[in-house]
Amino acid sequence: MKNVPGVAKVSCFFVSSFWLSGGRQARLKAIVGAHMSTEFQHFGLRLHQHIGDEKVFELLVNHQPYLPVLRSFESAFVGKSVEKSAGKIAGDYQPGLDIRALINHQKNIVPFVCTCIDPSCWFITVNVEIIQDVNASYVIWHGWRNPYRSDKSKKLQGLYWDYSDLPPLMFAYEQYQAEIARVTE
């Protein structure tokens, strides 16, 4: 697995493909690919702000904010871009996680939004997959994507940002659900 600054492994649990039925084993391998040995991480949420009646949360991984990891990852794209503003926009997010997306088990969520007044001007999405099997239940956040940097035809101009080297986040399902319940009480 490629080392990404700020992504630390914890040895709480280990996902073993031995636990999974054939179809689930294939799905797990398709999601995590080369990162197959990833251990479960601790899922956390911290209240970031209120927008009206809505609460916005910050993602914590292993008790640390995940945004610095994302900023560090995106900084590698800055030198490749023809855009002069690339250095200013890479990692220029704030927490924007709507708890309803997690409660409703949405498959694609927006954990980080722009720091300006209009959160839709710059944001990042991630796929959330819940896998439950006889001996293992877990949640995988994978497939990070900035829709404004997802056009592969703009790669030569440095305007395509590939997040495939950003390792998936794997959480124990019970701990994940307990954290959601904690912040919604």
N, C-alpha and C positions, 0 to 999 in steps of 0.2 A: 504494500500500500504506500502511496506517495505521502510523505510527511507534509502536512499543512499546518503552519504555525497556529497555535491555539487549540488544535483539536487533539485532546489527550484521551487516551483509552483508560477505562477503569475496568477492574476485574470483578465486577459485581456478578455478571452472568456472561456466558459465552454462547453464541448462537452456533449450534452444530447442525449441519445438514443431516446428520444421522437421525435427528428427532422428527424430521419432516417427511410427509408422504411424497411420492414421486412428483406429482404436479406442483405442490408447494415448494419442493426443493428446486425444481426448474425455475419457478417464478422468482425465488430468492436469488438464484444465481444470475438471472436476467437483470435484476435490479442492482445488486451490489457488485456484480462482475468481479473485477480484480481485487475488490475490497472485501472478499468473502470472509476473511478472518476478523472482521470488525466485531468488537465486543459491545454489549449494551452500554449505553451512556445514560447518565442521569438527566431526565427531562425536568425542566423547571420553567416557571412563569413568574414574572414580576410585573406588578402594575406600573405602567409607564405614565399614563395620563388619562384623564376623562375628556371625552369630546361630547358635550351635552350629557346625555344619560348613558352613553356608551363608554365602556372601559377598554383601553388599548393596552396590550401586554407586550412585554419584552421576552424573547426566547433566551433561556439559560440552558447551557449544555455543561454538564458536570459542575454545576453551581457557578458558572461564569457566563457573562453575556456573550452571545454568539456573534453579534455585529462586528466586533474587532476582527474575528476570523474571516468574515466575509469581506471586510475592507482590505485586509491583507491579501486575500486571494485576488480581488479585483485590481489591486495595484499593479499586478503583473501585466495587465492589459494596457496600461497608460502609455508606455513607451512605444507601443505598436500602432497607436491611433493617429490618424491624420487630423483629428479634431483637436483644436487647441484647448477646449474645455474638458477634455477627457480626464485630466488630473484633478479637476474640481468635482466631477460627477462620479468617478469611481469610488464606490463605497459610501456615497453621500446619501445615506438612508437614516431613518430613525425607526424605532420599533412601531409596528402597525398591526400587530396580530389581534384580530377580532376573535374573542373567545367563542362566539357562536359558530365560527367555522370549525373549531375543534369539537364542540358539543354535537354538531350536526354531521360529523364525520365527512366533511367535504374532502374530495380527493385532490383538489388543487387550492392552495391557500396563499395569502400574501402576508408573510411575516414582517417585511420591512417596506416602508414607503419613503417618499421624498421628504426632505427636511423643509421644503417650502410649504406654503399654505395649501397647494393643490397636490394631495398625495398620489393622484393618478398620473402626474407628469413623469415620475421616475419611481419604479418599484421592482421588486423581485418576487417571483413565485416559486413554490416548491410543491412537488407531489407528495401526498401523504397516503401511505398504504398500510392497512391493518391486516396482518396475517395471523390467523388463528388456526392452530393445528392441535392434535391430540396432546402433545407434550410441550408445545411452545406457542406462546402468543406474544406478538411484538408489533411495534409500529416503526415504519421506516420512512424517513423524510429523504427524498431523493429527487433528482432531476431539477436542480436549481436552474432558474431561467430569468433573465431580464428581457422582457418582450421587445424592448427598444434596441437590444443587441443580439437578436436571435436570427438575423438574416445572414446565412452562410455565404451568400454571394458578395457580401461586403467584408469578407475576411482580409483581403489584401489591403484595404484601407484601415484595418484595425477596428472596424465597427461591428465585428462579430466576436462576442465573448463566449467562449466555450467553458462551461462549468463542469464538464464530465470528470475532471480531476479533483473536484471538491467531493470528498468522501460522503457517502450517505450517513445520515444519523440514525442510529438504531436504538430504540427504547423498549424496555420491558412493558408490555401492555398494561399490566396491573399498576405499575408505578406511574405510567403516563396518565391513566384514567384517574388515579388518586390525586395527582397534581391538578388536573382540570377540576375535579370536585372541590379541592381545597380553595381554589381561587373563585369559585362560583358560590361558595357558601354565604 
